[in-house]
Amino acid sequence: MKQIAGELIVALVNELMTSLGLLKHQEDAGQFPDQAMLKRWGHDIEILTDSIIRTCYPVDYLKRQVAAEDQQFLGADPLLREAISCLSHYGSGGRYHDLNIIRERKPSGESPESAWQRLEMPLSRAT
């Protein structure tokens, strides 16, 4: 069940970040990005988030206190950044960890369960 929940969360966050990137690109270039650009964006939620932080906060907008606080939170909140890192790891290949073990291949990196456990403790302390 955790696997299904992880897949769903990663897919939704990835779609949200990609949609924001699409809208920003359309605003700047007057057209949506082509398929090649979308492939370059990939499924790394950390990269997508950092791109949103860099491109979606123009200087005039950042003059608003709430916008500056929002950008600061997205870029620097340790708990949020750890959650983004965990989701990014899962979306970038961690979801295949158990499958690789079954197929007798060496798993690449940390297991999704281990990454989630690394996030659970700070989450439980924050509530």
N, C-alpha and C positions, 0 to 999 in steps of 0.2 A: 504494500500500500504506500509506503514512503516513496518508492520509486515512481509511482504514478503521480503522487503529489509533487515530487521534485520536477518531473517532466512538465507538469502543468504550470507550476510557478515560473520555471525558466522560460517556457514558451511565452507566457503572458508578459513577463518583464522584457524579454527580447523583442516581442512585437511592439510593446509600448515605446521602447527606446528607438527601434527602427522607424516607427511611425513619426516620432518627433524629428528624427534625422531627415526623413523624407520631406516633411513639411518645411523644415529649415532650408533644405536644398532647393525646394521649389520656390521658396520666398527669395532666396539669393540668386538663383540661376534662371528663374522663370520656367523651369521644367523639372520634372522628377528625374532622379538619377537612373541611369541605365542598369541593366542586369550585371554588367561587369563591376560597377561601383558597389552595388549591393553585395556582391560576393566578397569584395575587399573588406566591407564592413564586418562580415562574418557574424559569429554568434558569441563573441566575447563581450559580455555585458559590462565588464570594467572599461573596455575600450569605448564602447558605445556611450556609457555614462560620462566618461571623461570628455568625449567629443561634444556631448550635449552641454556640459558645463563650460567648455571653451567657446562654443559657437552660439549658444542661445541666450547669452547674457550680454547684449550690447552695452557700451559705456553709459548711454543715456538711461537705459533701463536700470542699471546698477546704482543710479543715483537714488532710487527708491530704497529705503531701508529694508523693506520686506524682501526685495529682490536680492540685495546683497547678502542678507541673512540666509536666504534660500540657497544661493550659490555656495556660500560658506558651508552650510550644513551638508549639501550633496557632496562636496569635495573633501570635507575634513572630519565629519562625524565618525569616530572610530567604529561604533557599532554598525552604522549603515555601511561603511566601507568594508567591514568584515562580511556582512551579509551579501553585498555585491560581489565580493571576491569568491565567496562560497558558491553563489549562483553561477558566476562566470566559469568557475572550475567545472561545475556540473555540466553547463551548456557547451563547454569547449572540449568535452571528451570524458569527463569523469563519470558520466552516465553509462559508459561502456566498461567501467572497471570490473564489475562482477561478470559480465559477459566474457571479457578477456580471460578471467580466471577459469571459467567453465570451458572455454576453448583451449585451455592450457597455454595461454600466451601470458607473457609477463605483463602485469597491470602497469599502466602508465600513471605514476604519481599517486597521490593520496586517494583513498577510497571516499566516495560521497558521504558515507556514514561518518567517517572520521572528520571530514570537513564540517559536517553538520554539528557533530558533537563539539567541535572547537567553537562553533557559534552559539550553541545552546547555553553554555555557562554564562557568557556575558548577557545574553537575552534574559535569562532567569534572574540575574542580579538587577537588571534594569527595570523589572516590573515590580 
